[in-house]
Amino acid sequence: MTVVQEIHVAVGAIFRDGKVLIARRPEHVHQGGLLEFPGGKVEPGESVQQALVREIREETGLRIAPDSLEPLIEVRHDYGDKQVFLDVWLTSSAEGDAQGCEGQEIRWLDARELADADFPAANRPIIRALQLPRHYAITGAAESEDAFLLQLRESGGNKGAELCLLRAPELGDVAYARLADGALEICQAGGFGLMLHGSPSLVEQFPQACGVHLPWRVARQFSARPVADNYLLAVSCHDEREIAHALQLQADFVTLGTVKPTSSHPGDPGIGWHRFRELVATATLPVYALGGLSLADMAEARSAGAQGIAGISYWWFDA
């Protein structure tokens, strides 16, 4: 039996003026002609940062300080004939003018312009990580529908929400649909996206939504992705088995927790950051840390491999 060795590749997501640097792979190489993020193989004795600084300088002429790099996401992918481990790092501090030093086409693109079909399959989670915000806002409770919508308008506007989950498990289907109508109008006016919570069929009812977030009890009923690729699909996860199932569904991101104790789970100490980090290492997709977290936890969440934090209390008034 032939053992295929995994290739460790350092990848750079280099931003300048709100755009990310993209190159086109030469036609004669693996996955030739597709777009890619600059980077290359980590050589023996090199750290990932050292490899990335060297590769970026050789490929583009840009100079990067190693301490300007921060981890974005780790992606393992099996192409059948080749296994790669993409170790992706982010920086906005590259110096110099970008050039295709190896004759490759390079350009700066808005992250929202990146399309899965233009990149090798292993790049899909990287694209999601670049397109998703650091904060995933979840709605809390309110005394009435009117009060809820007012809270959503004020919280979203004052806290700078980019992506919000409309979570109201206490409501029946009719009441939730009515609330979703009003919430979508507020989100569109406020310039932030809305994720619906529950059945995948919700995106058929509300096609203007960004996507649907499946609680685990719903996600486990499916064996393949239940929504079209033009919608985001999220899954609530708590362990390796659930993360593996989310990957099977080709989810775009997951929430994972609870990390810390919360009032909604009395007596549950949470999984803690060490266990969170272990679970993120099994997830080839963006992961939001969830449970008992505040904005002050962002740095620790990022160092543990999270896309960012998800929650209610950091943005929902009086949560």
N, C-alpha and C positions, 0 to 999 in steps of 0.2 A: 504493500500500500504506500503510495507516494504522499508524503506530508508536504503540504503547500505552506511555505513560510510567509508569515505576515510581514508586510512592508510598512515600516513606521515613517509616515510622511508629515512634515511640519507644514502647515497651511496658514497663510496670512490673510486676514480680512482687514485691508488697509483703507481707511476712510480719509477723505479730504473734501471739505466744503459739502458735506452731506452725501457724498457719493463714494462707492467702493470700487477698488481697482480690480479689473477683470482681464484675463488674457485668453487667447484662443490656442488650444493645443495643436501642435504640428500634425499634419495629416498622417505621418508615418508611425506615430506612437500609439500606444494603447488608448482607446477612446479618442482617437485623433479627430480634429475638426470641431470638437465640442469646446465650450467655454470652461474656464477653471479659475480658481483663486490661486494666486502665485504661491510658490513654495517648492519643496522638494524633499528628498529622502534624508532622514537623519543618519549621519555617518557614525560609525563606532567612535565612542569617546566624546561625542558632542551632546550638549543639552539641546532640548527642543528650541530654546530661545537662540542659542548659538547657530543652530542649523538654519533657523528662519532668517536671522540677520544676514547670514552668508548667502542663502538662496535668493533673497529679495534683492540684495546688492548685485549679484551676478545676473539675475534675470531682468531687473528693471532699472538698476542704477540708483534706486532709492536707499537712503541711509536710515536705519532704524536703531534706536537705543533699546537694548534688551529690557531695561526696566520700564519701558513704555508699553510693553506687551501685557495683555491680560487674557486669561483663558476664556474662550467662547463656548466650545463644545468638542467632545470627543466622539468620533464616528468610526465604527468598525463595519466593513462591508466585504462580502464575498462575491466576487464576479464569476466564480467558477474556476477560471484559469488563474485568478490572482486574488489574494486577500490583502486588504489595505487597512491600516489604522491611521485615520486622519486626525491629527492633533492640531486643532484650530485655535488660533490666537488673534486677538483684535488689537489694533492700534490706530490712533488718529494723529500720530506724531512723526510720520515719515518725512524726511528732508530730501530735497532735490526734485528734479523733473523726471517723471516716469518715462522710460523708453523700453522698447522691445529689444533688449540687448542680444537676444538669441534669434532675432528675425521674426518674432511672434507679434501678432496684432494685440495691442492692449488698449483699453479704454476705461473711462470712469462711468459707472452706471448708478442710478438711484436704486437702492435695494428693492424698492417696490417694482422695478422693471425686471427683476431676475425671474426667469421662468425655468421650471424643472426640466423641461424637454431640451433646453439648450446646454445642459450640464450632464456629466456622468451621474449615474444613479446614486452614488455614494454622497453626492453633494446636496441632495434634497434636505437633509436635516440642517445643513449649514445655512441654506437659503431661508428655512423657517426661522432659525435662530436670529438671523439678521433682520427679518421682517417683523418678528414679534417684539413687543415692548418688554421692558424690565418688570413692569407691574401689571398684574392681571387682577383687576378690580372685581369683587364679587358683591352683589347687592345684599343688604341686610333687611331687617324687618321695618315695618311702618304701621301706623294705626289704621290706615285706609289706603285705597288705591290712589286717591288724590295726594295724600301725604307721601306715599311711596314715590310717585312721579315727581313731586316737588323736591324730595330728597335726592332723587337721581339727578335732576337738573342742577341742583346746588352742589352736590358732591362732585359730579363730573366736571363742572365748570371750575370749581375752586381748587380741586385736587389734581387737575390736569390728566384725567383718565384718558388712555388711548384705546384700551380694550376692556370691555365690561361683560361679566356673566350675569344674566338675569336669572337669579336663582330664587324661586319661591315655591318650595316643595309642599307647602301647606295648601296651595291653591289647586282646584280641579282644572281640567283641560279648558273649559270655557272661560273661567276667570283668568287663567294664565294667558290665554290668547288675547283677551281684552287688554291685559297689562302689557303684553308684548307690543301691541299696536302703539300704545302711548309711549312706551320706552324707546321703540325704534325711531319715532318722530323726534324725541328729545336727543337721542344719540346722533342722529343725522344732523340736526341743527347745531349740536355741540362739537361735531367733528371727531367723535370717537365711535369705535365699532362695538357692536353688540353680539354676544354669543348667547344662544338659547340653550336651555337646560332641560334634558329629558329625551324624548323620542327623536330619532333621525328625521322623521316625517315633518318635523317643525320647519325645516328649511324649505319644504315644498309649500307650506302654508305662508311662510314669511321669507321669500327669496331675497329680500334686501338685507337680511341678517348676514353677519360674517361667517356663521357656522353654528355648529351644535356641540355642546359638551355633554357627554354621556356619563351619568353616574354608573358605578360598577355593576349594579344590578341590571342595568340596561345593556351595557357594553358586553357582558358575558353571554348575551343571547345571540350575538352575531359572530360569524366566522370569517367575514370579509368586510372591507370598508363599506359602510352603509350609506355614505353620502358621496356626491360627485366631487371631483378634485378641485373644483372652483370654490368649494366651501372649506373652512377650517373644521377639523375634527379633533376634539379633545376628549380625554378619558380621565376619570378620577381613579387613582391607583394608590395601593397601600403596601405592596410587596412585589417580589420578583415575578411571581406568577401573573399578576395583573399587568405589570409592565410588559411582560412577554406577549400577553394577549393584545395589549394596545399596539404593540409593534406589528402583530399579525393583522390587525385591522388597518394598518398604515395610518395610524393617528398622526396628526401634525404636532401635537404636544400633549403632555399629561400634567396633572397636579399630583403631588406626592406628599403624604403626611398622615397623621399630624406630626409636626416636628417637635413642637413644645406643648405643654399642657394648655388646654383651652376650657373655657366655661361650658362649652357645649359637649365636652367629653370629660366630665368629672371623674377623677380617679385614674385617668389615663395619662401617664407621664410623657407620652410622645416618643417617637423613635429616636430623637436626638440627631445631632449633626453627623456623628460618626456613621451611624447606620444609614442616614440619608445619603452620605457620600458613597457608601458601598452600593446602594441601590441605583444611584445615578450612573455608576460605572457600568451597569448592565443595560442602560437605556440609550439606544442610538436615536435619540430625538430630544428636543428641548423639554426640560422638566422645571416646573414651578414648585418651589417650596411652599407648603401650606400648613397653617395651624399655629396660632399663638404668636404670630410674627408681626413686627412693626417695620417701618422704614429703616430703623437703626440696624436691622438684621440683614440688610441687603449685602453688605460686604462679606459677611460670613456665608450667606447663601451662595454668592458668586464663587467664593473660594472652595465651596463644597461641590461645585459643578452645576449649580442651578442656573436656569435662564434668568430667574428673578424670583420675586415673591408674589404669592396670590393671597387674597384675604379680604376681609370685610372692614376690620377695625381701623386700618390705616387710612381709609378714605371716607367711609360712610359715617356721617355725623351721628353722634350719640350711640355708636355701636357698642 
